[in-house]
Amino acid sequence: MNLYPDENQRHTLFPVCASKIFLAHAAVTVLPRGVADAIERCAETGAQSHQEDEQTWRDVKATRVVAAKLINAHPDEIALLGPTALGLSLFANGLTWRAGDEVVCYGDDYPANVYAWMDLQRHGVVLKYLQPDRPGEITPALVEAALSDRTRLVALASAHFFSGYRIDVDAIGQLVHSHGALFAVDAIQTLGAFPFDATHVDFLAADAHKWLLGPNGIGIVMVKREQFEHLRPTLLGAWNVVSPGFIAQDEIRFVPTAQRYEPGSLNLLGIAGMRAGLDLILAAGVDRIAERLIELKTVLLRHLDELGFEIIGPREGPTAHAITTAFHPRVDAGGLHDALQKACIVCSLRRDREGRSYLRFSPHFYNTEVEFDRVALVLREAIEKQASETV
């Protein structure tokens, strides 16, 4: 199900296709033409008129609406902040903690979703690290076994950055809430790639620079309205504290929406770009995008299997992701990565705690089967070359 069967249209919408095969959206995306144009238009408006004109504020409001639609939340629950680490730190630092409170998390998650919670140990918070059998394989049963009457919050990623394992957000969220605890989700590796429903999530953070096809340093932060009074804003300014006429008041009183977590001037260029990426994602349809990504994964896996690679993470089913991490038992991944780069094929080189290197491929919905044929050819030649050099 190629969403862009017209190759000219694909190259117009995604200019990178003219020079590269880009398979690194789990890292930092390239910008689609519409996203780059939106940023340029916003900058031109600031050059010709005023950076904060009336249309700009209407666009900011519209972006909250579109972001809320993407995750099934209310626009008043959306703050426009990035990076993801900022949102996670706001969650960790904004709650009132008691010595002995427990936070359940995963020590081999992306560092931003580890350090924010690790730092709470200085307040006497106890971290309970999940220990899955395979990287990122966080199941409801594993979470349930870690919960206790002291559990205050569970912090997980919606998909693991290394293995691509997608957790069951709904099931885990309901489980966590049934134990009276809070659920915080780093959703950066899911939003824009697979459907997401934040009904059973209290706090969410996701930067736009991966699957949302947006620029760096801007993202979606969601705080459920019922948590506003429990999660105190830790960054304060004239934008989130009521300051009529920009005059400081005698008391701190926060605005009644998630704007309370935005302390000052917004990243308007970033918001313009993120909005264009969101519009592109929603126009294509998240369900169709998810279907296409699994189609592409199947093609890639067939090639990797034929070449003798071993795969990390789920290959199919509801936990599978377009993220495909692999290593070759006889060939160094670093050398293969170099060969791919020389052929203008962009993927990620990753390492585990033991020092083994892996190739991580993360295509998006505009990539094609033909591109994977090219990837397979380059890999085959590189494997044969390395093998001959070691004989």
N, C-alpha and C positions, 0 to 999 in steps of 0.2 A: 504494500500500500504506500507507494511513493507519493508524498504530499505535494511534491513539485516535479511532476513528470516533464515539464518544459524546462530544459536545462538553461535556456537563456533567462527565464524568470528566476531560477534558483541562483544564478550568478548575480543577477541584479539585486535580489533581496539579501544575499549573503556574499559580499564581494571577496571574502577570503577564498572562495571556491576557485577563483581564477588562478591562484598561485600556490595554494596549499590544500592538503587534506587535513582538516582540523578535527582532531579526536581527543580533545582535552577540556571538555566542558565541566568536568568535575574539579578542574583546577581554576583557571580564569578564562572565561569565554572571550571569543572575538565578538565585536559588535556588528549586528546586522545593519544594513544601510539605513533602515528607518530609525533605528536607535541613534546612530551617529547624526542623522539629519535633525532629529528632535533636539539633541544637545546643541547643535549648531544654531538652530532657530531660537532656542532659549538664550544663547549667548548673544545673538544678533539683536534680540529684543532689548537685552541689557545694554547693548552698545548704542542703540538708536533711541531708546525711551527711558525705561526705568526697570531695574531688576525685579522690583516688587510691584508690578502694575496689577490692575484688577484681574486681568486674564490669568496672570500667574497664580493668583490665589484661587481662582476657580479651578485651574488645573491641579493644584495641590489637593483641593477638596475632592476632585474627580479621581485622583490617584488613590486616595484612601478608599473610595468606593470600589474601585477595580481590585485593589489588593484584598479588601474584605471579601469580595465575591470569589476570589481565587481560593480562599481557605474556609469559606462558609463562616465568616465572622461578621460583626457589625462595624461600619466605618468609624464609629466613635471609639472602637477598641484598637484602632490602628495608629501607631506612631511611625513616622518615616525617618528611620535612623539606620545607620550602618557604621562599621561592619557588624557581622554577627556577634563578635566578641563583645561589642558595646552592649548589645541587648542582653546577652547572658550575664555580663557583669552587673547591669542594672537590676536584673532579677536577684542575683546572689546578694548584692549589697543593699537592696531596698527592703528586704524582709527583716523582721526583728527576730534574732536567733537567741535561743537559750542553750546553755551548756548541756550537752547530752542529746540535743536534736540530731537526727540522723538524715543524711542525704545519700540516696542510692544513685550511683553513676557507674560509668565504664572507664577504667583507667587507660584503655587503648583506644578511646575515642579521639577525635581531632583535639589537639591541645586546648583550643579555646573553650571546649566543653568539658575540660578537666580542671584547668587552673582556676577558673572562676569559683568552682566548688571547693577545690583544695585549699584555697585561701581562707575559707571559713573555719578551718581548724584553729585559727588564732582566736576564734570566739568560743571554742570548746565544742564545735560541731564535729560529729563523728561521720567519716566517710565510709560507706560500705560499697566496695568495688565488686561489680558483677564479674564473673569468671566463666564466660561461655566456652564451649568446646572448640568452636571455630571463630575466626575474627568477625566481630560484629553481630554474631548470631544471638541476639537478645530476644528471648521468647517471653510470653506472659508467665509461663511457669517459672522461668529463671527469676523474673522480677518478683513474683509472688513469694518465692522462697527467701528473698532478701528483706521483705517488709516486716516491720515490727510495730509495736505500739509507740515507738519513739520516732518512726519515720515521719519526717516533716515534708520532704520533697524528693521526687524522682526526676533526674535530669538525663535525658537520652537524645541521641540523634535519630531522626526519622529514617536515615539510611547511613550505613557506615562508609566513610570516605575511601577506605582501602578495599574492602571486600564487596561493597555495594549491597550488602544485606539490608533489606527494608523491613523495619519492625511493623508490627500490627498496632498502629497508634491508637485506634479506637479501643481495642481490647485492653491494652495496657493502661490507657487513660481511665477507662471504667474501673479497672482493678485498683488502680492507685486511689481514685476517689472513694471507692467502697471502703478503703482503709483510712479515710479521712486525711489523706496527704495531697500535696500539690504535684502537678505534672508540668515540667518545663521541657520544651522540645527545640533542639537545633534542627531546623527544617531546610537548611541550605542545599542539601543534596537531594531534595525531593521536589520542592516547589518549581514548577515549570516543566517537570518531567513526568510526574505522576499525580493523579488526583489526591487532594489532601482535604480532610475535614477536621477542623479545630474544635469541634463540639466538646470533646472531652480533654481539651488542653487548656491549661491556665495561662501559660506564658509561651510565646513563640518568638524566635528570632531567625531571620534568613536574609543574608545579603543578596544583592541582585546579580552578582558578577559570575554566577555559574549557569545553572539551567534556566534562569529567568532572562538570560541574554542581555543583561544590563551592565552599566558601568560599575567600577569599584567604588566602595565607600558609601553606598546607599542601600537601604534594604527595608524590610518589613519587620516591625516589632509589634506583637499583639499581646495585650494584657486584657483579660476578661474583666468586664465592668465590675463584677462582684469582688474583684481583687484590688480595685483601685485604692481602697482604704487600708489594705494590708501591705501593698507594695509601695513604699514611699519613694518618690523621685529622689535620686541622689545627686543629680545635676540640676542646679537651680539658675533661673534667669528670668528676664522680663517676658519671655514667651510662654513659660509654663506656670509662673506664679502671677496671680491677678495683680496687674500694675496699671491702673487706669491712667491714661495720659503719660505713660512711662515714668510714673512717680512711684517710688518705693513706698509701700504701706507699712503699717505698724505690726502687721501679722502676716505670716506666710499662709496663703490660701491658694490651693492649686485649681487650675481650670478643670471643668467637670468631665473632660474626655481624655483619651490617651495622649493628647497634646501635652498633658502634664509631664510626660517623659521626654519632651523636646525642649531643652533649656533656652535655645536662642535661635539665631538665623539658620534657616534650613538650607540644605544642599540642593538648591533649586536646579542646577544643571544636572545633578545626579537624578533628581526626581523626574525631570523631563525625560531623561534616557530610560529610567526604570519604567515609567508609564508607557513608553513606546514598546518596550519589551513585553510588558504585561498584555498590552493590546494585541501584539503579535501572537503570544501564547494562547490567549483566549479565542482569538479569531481562528487559529488552527484547531483548537479544541484539545483540552488536556487529555481526554480519553483517547482521542486519535493519536496524539503524541505518544502516550504510553504504549499503545498498540504498536506503533511504528518502531519505537525503541527496542521492544522485545523482538520484533522481526529482525532488526539489524543485529541484535545480539546473537540470534540464532545463526545468522550468516557468518558473523565473526567467529563464533565458536567452532563452526564447521572447518573453517580455514585453520584455526589454531590447533584443533585436534589432528588434522592431517599433517601438520608440521611438528607434532610431538610435544606441544606445550601442555603444562599442567595448570589447571584453573583454580583460582581462589574464589570462594563465594558461590552462591546459588546460581545454577544455570537456567532455571525455569521456575514457573510458579509464582505465587503472590509475593514472595520475598525477593525475587530477582530484580535486577536493575540493569540499565544500559552499561553501568560501570562493569568492566571486565578486566580483572587483574590476573596476570599469568606469568609463569617463568618456564624457561626451557631447561631441562635437567642436564644438558650437555653444553649449553652455550651461555656465555655471560650476557645478562640483560643490558648492561651498559653498552656493550658493543652493538647490540641490536638497536638500541635507542639511538646511538650515533648514526647508524645506517639509515634509520627512518628519518632522522633530521636532515641528513644530506639529500634525501629524496623528497624533501618538503612535506613530510608527514609528521604531524604534531601529535604526540601522546605524552604521557607522564612517566617518569622513572621514579619508582618508589622503593623504599627499603623497610624491612621489618626490624624488630628489636634484635634479632640474631644477626643482622647485617646482610641477609639475602636480598638481592635486587630483583625487581619485578617491573614489567611493563603494565601500565594501566591505560586502557582505552576507554574513552567516554564520549561516544558520538552523540549528536543530537538529531532531531527529527528530519533535518534537511540533508543529512549525509545519505550516501547511496551504496548499493551493493557493488557497483562498479568501483567505487573508491576502495572497498574492502578487497576486491580482486587485486588492486594495485598494492595494497598493504601486504597481502599474502605473498605476492611476487617478490617484493623487496625483502621481506623476512626470509623467504626461502633462499634467496641468493646470499644473504648475510650469514645464514646458518651454514650453508655449504662452504662459504669462504672461511669462516672461523673453524669449521671442522677440518678443512684441508690444512690450515695453518698449524693445527695442533697434532697432526699426524707425524 
